[in-house]
Each structure stands twice: as structure tokens, then as C-alpha cells.
Amino acid sequence: MRKRLRKTLSGRIPQEVLSHVYNSYDIVGDIAITRLTEASRKYRRIIAEAIMSIHKNVKTVLAQISPVQGDFRLRRLEFVAGENKTLTVHKESGCLFSVDVAKCYFSPRLFYERMRVAKQVRAGETVVNMFAGVGCFSIIIAKHSAVKKVYSVDVNPAAFQFMRENVRLNRVCERVIPILGDAKKVVQEKLRHVADRVLMPLPEKAFEYLPHALFALKDNGERWIHYYDFEHAKKGENPLEKVRLRVAEKLESLGVACEVPFGRIVRTTGPNWYQVVLDIKIER
């Protein structure tokens, strides 16, 4: 898509500006979210029209003008072209997700991870999703596995309302239980020792919340944590190994034995920065 966008823009904006057009953009439903540099901002309307010409289903183009930040993981968005809206319905893995991209965190780039985790869930398991957002991981698990229950927790009231709507929209009301609140408090008060599997798809807080993920796990049986983190790695360093060592040291300090049979780099998030996932098997 990078080459196609720049090819489409060739001749429409100065050649020296093309190298300043960001390599990628997100498409959520019929909304495209791009980023602009100082050099490319002047041509934002032309860039937006090029994106809409490539993706005929895109009706709106927004520009991200701040990083993802805060407890609700929101980014400031600026309208560029098309229909002036932030509400859409995103289709993924046979599921529908209603979302307001200005009020809720949503990343279409995690589509592979959501299905990868869903395929690991065994019949009759109970899952706790500590950072559920609008319910993507939780609902895809419910639709693509024989899970017993998914307790789906998020602290953002707007995301919680969309999660409830999405649970109804995808007809998984009996298996996905939306819960509003901070995952620490929710686990302590409602979800101690209920889970066979815990999801932690919030890299900014996963390490801090790791002890609470342990509280959510059952006392016995096969128990898993799907742990996401950000890591910086210079040339010659392995970001996966750095995260694995940090997590292993933390769990050891808590008196917990584990193994990490799988890990992968989910995506790069900046120069020498990576989002990684570890599948952690808790042994005792």
C-alpha cells in the first residue's frame, strides 16, 4: 500500500514531499486514519483523496495529531476529507465491531493476534481479558472457540458501552461478560482464581498488572497468560529476550514458576521500538 499510495500521489504533490508521506495508515471500518508530517500537512487533502481512491470503501479520512496516551489510550484526531465522523462499524474474522475512534482505542493491526489467541482457547475454558477495549479479543474468542466464559474488563466508560453493544451485535451475550472498571480492582473483588487464561493486550500497563493477572488464574490446571509489552532494542539486541528475562525475573520474585514456549514481535512501533507478545505458561 505504501508504494501504491506514493504512486497515486506522484505528479500530484512535489516529488520531494513524497518521502515525507507516512508509510502506512489504519483503516477502521470505513474510516482511514493517517499521520502527517510538517512537509506533507499542506497536501493533506490530496493525500486523503488518494487514500479514498485506493480504498473505495473508505468514506472518511482523519489525521492522528497526538500519540496514543492516557488511561483510555486515546489519540487526538483531525478531520481531513470525506464524511466528518468518527463512528464506524469494523468487520474482522466474521465479527462486527461498532466503535467511535475518537472515544475508544482500536487497532486493526492486531487482527492476526486476536485470531491466534482465539485458536489456542480450549473447550470449557474461562478467560479474563484485563484490557478489553470494545471487546475485539473477547468476542473473536467467543465466536471462534468453545470457551465457557470471557470476563471482558475495561476502564473506559465509552469503550464499555461499545463493548456491550458489540456483544449483542455478535450474539455472544451468554459467553462474554462486559465489566466496567480498573482490572486490578475488578480482579481483586470479582475475578480471583476463576481463569484458565488471562489476556493482557495493553503493553503500557501489562508489567504493572502482572501480579493481578496471577490472582485471576485458577489454583491448578493448565494456566496461561498472553502478555504484551513494548521494548527498545539496539542493534544486536533481541527485544523478545529482553522482555522474557524481565517477566521471568518478576514472576520469580513472586514465587511463580513459568515457561515461555512462544513469543513473537507483533509489530514495530518506532525506531528500535517493538511491540511483542509472550505466551506464558504458569507451572506453579
N, C-alpha and C positions, 0 to 999 in steps of 0.2 A: 504493500500500500504506500510505503514511503516513496518508492520510485514512481508509482503511478500518480501520486499527488504532485510530485515535483514536475513530472512530465506534463500533467494537465496545466500546471501553473507556468510552464516555460512559455515565454513570449507575452505573458500577461502581467508579470511583475519583473523588475530588473534582475538580471542574472546573478548579480552579487547578493541579492536578498534571498535567493533560493536556498543557499546554505544555512540561512538563519531560520528557515521554516522547520518547526519541530518534527522529528521523525515519525511520531505516532500520535494517535488520538483515540479516545474511548468512544464507543457507540453503545448507548444505553437506550434500548427501545428505539424510538425514532429521534433521539437526541444525540448529537455528536458533541463531545467536549474536547477542546484542543487547548494548547498553550501558545502564547505569543511572546516573541522577543521584542526588544525595543525596535530592532530593524524591521521586523515583519508586522508590527502593530498597525502601521499606516495602511497596510494592504489586507487588513483582517476581513473585510467584506469580500474581497476577491478570493481569499483562501477559503472562506466559508462556502462560497458558491461553488468552488472546485470540489470541496468535500461532498456537497449535496449532489453534484453532477456524477460523482463516482458512486455514491450510495443513494440510490433512488428512493429508498425508504426513509432517509433522514429528512425530517421536516424542520428541525431547529439546530442551530449551531451556537454553542456557548463557549466562552473562553474562561479558563481557570486563571484567576488572578491572585490566588494565595495558595500556599501549601495546605495539605490536609492537616488539621490541627484541632486541639481541644478534646474534651471527654467524648464529644459526639462525633468526632472525626469528620468535620465538615470542611469544605473548601469554598471560598467566595467565587461566584460565577458571574460573568458579564454577558448579557445578550449580544449576539453579533448579527445573526441573519435568520430568516425563516419566520416561524411562529414564535412569538415571545411567550415561552412557557418553560416550566421545569418539571412538570408532571408527565410521566410516561408509563408504559407497560412494556417490560422487557421479557423476551422469550428465551428460555435456556433449558436444555435437556428435558423437553416435554413439559416444562413448568412455566407459569406466568407470574411475573413479579411486578406489582404496582409500586412505583417509587417516585418520590419527589427528590431529585438530585441536589436541590438546594438545602433540603432539610435532613437528608439521610445519607450515610456513607454507602456507596455501591461501587463495586469494581467488577466489570465484566471480564477482567483479566484472570480472575480466579476460577473460571468455568471448569478448567481441567482438574484443579484441586478439589472442587466440590464433588465432581463425579468420582474422582479417585478415592476419596474418603468414603463416599456412599457405597462403593463396591466392596469395601472392607467390612462394613457393618453386617453382623451375623443375625440370623433369625432369633427373635426374642430378646435382643439386647435393649438396654436402656442407655440413652445418650444424653449428656448435658452439654449444650452449646453455650459457653460462657459469654460470647460476644456475637450475638446472632444477627444484628442489624435488622433488615427487613425480612429475614428468615430464609435466605438462599440455601445455605448448607443444610439447615434443618428440614426444609421442605423437599429438597432433592433427595436427602436420605430417606425421608418418608415415602417418596414416590418410587424409589429405585432399590429398596431393600425391604426385608420383613422385620424391620425394627419394631420393638414394642412401644416405646415412648421416646420422644425427644423433648426434653425441657429446654426451651429456647429463650435465653435471657438477654435483655439489652437495657441499657440505662437511658437511652434517648427516647422520650415520650413519643416523638413523631415516628421514629423507626418502629416502636412498639405498635402503634396504631396501624401502620402499613403491614407489619408482620401479621397482625390479627386478620386484616383484610386478605392477605396472601394465603393464609392458612385456609380461610373459607373458599377463596378463589380456586385453590388446588385440591379442595375436598380432602384435607388431611386433619380435620378437627379432632378426630379421636386419637391421633398419634402425636401431633405436635402441640405442645402446651406453651403458649407465649407467656412470659413473665417479665414485668417491668421492674427494673431495679439494678443496683450495682451487684455484679456477680459475687463479690466477696460476701456481702450481707445475705444475698439470696441463698447461696450455698450453706452458709452457717445456719440460717433459720429454717430452710425448707428442703435442702437437697443433700444432706450429709449421707454418704455411703449408699447412694442409690444407683450409681452409674457403672456400666461396664466400659464406657468410653467417654472421654471428655475432649471437646474441641476448644481450641484457643486461637481463633483466627484474628487476633489483634496484636500484631508484632510490638506495638508501643508499650503494651502492658502485660504481655504474657509472662515474662520473667517474674514480675512483681506478684502476679496472681497464681504462680505455680503451686505454692503450698495449699491454696484453696481448691485447686484442681484435685489435689490428693485427697482432700476432705470429701469431695464429691464422689470419689471412687468407692466401690464396694470393698469390703474387707478381704474378699477372696475371689478366686476365679481368674480368668484371663482379663487383664485390665490394660487399657491403652489411653495415652494422651497424644493428641495431634497438636503439636506445638509449633507456632510460627514466631519468627523473630527477624529483626534487621541486623545485619552485620557488615562491618567495614573490613575489607581485606586488601592489603597492599600486594604488589606483585610477589608471587611465591608463597603467599598465604592462602589457606583453604578456609573459606567462610563457614562451610559446613562443620569442619573440625573445630573451629573456634567456638561455635555455638554448642556443639556436642560436649566439649570439655566444660564450658561454663554451666550447662544444665546438669551434667553429671556431678560436678562439684557441689552444686546447690542441693541436689537430691541426696547426695551422700551426707551433707551436713544435717539433713532432716531425717537421717537414718533409713533412707529408702534405697533399695537395690533395684537397678533397672538395666535394660539393654536397649540399644537403638538400632534395630535391624534395617531401617530405611531413613534416608534423608535426601533432599534434593533442593537445588536452587530454583525457587519459583519464578523469580524474575530479577532483573537489575533495576535498581531504583535511583541510581545516580552514579557518578564516577567512583568506582571501587566500593559501592554500596550494593548489598544484595538482600532480597527477602528470601528466607529459607524456611523449610519445614522439616521437622523431625517427627517420626512415628516412634513414640517411646512406649515400650512395654514394661509395666511395673511388675516386678517379680515378687517383692515382699515389703 
